[in-house]
Amino acid sequence: MKILVISNYYPPRVIGGYELACREAVEGLRAKGHEVSVLTSLSYADTDVKEEGVYRLLKLDSE
């Protein structure tokens, strides 16, 4: 199954536990054979942090 997860933040950008729980859910779904993509904010988009299937495209008002 193809799944798109939309999250305001995604690791390595962590403000609280939500981002870590989101990553755990994504990894769990991938481990079961699902094709999971993540659409998240531009936070950390300018760093060397790259993860397959994670698209840092959303601009938040506070950024």
Order of alpha helices (4+ residues) and beta strands (2+ residues): beta-alpha-beta-beta
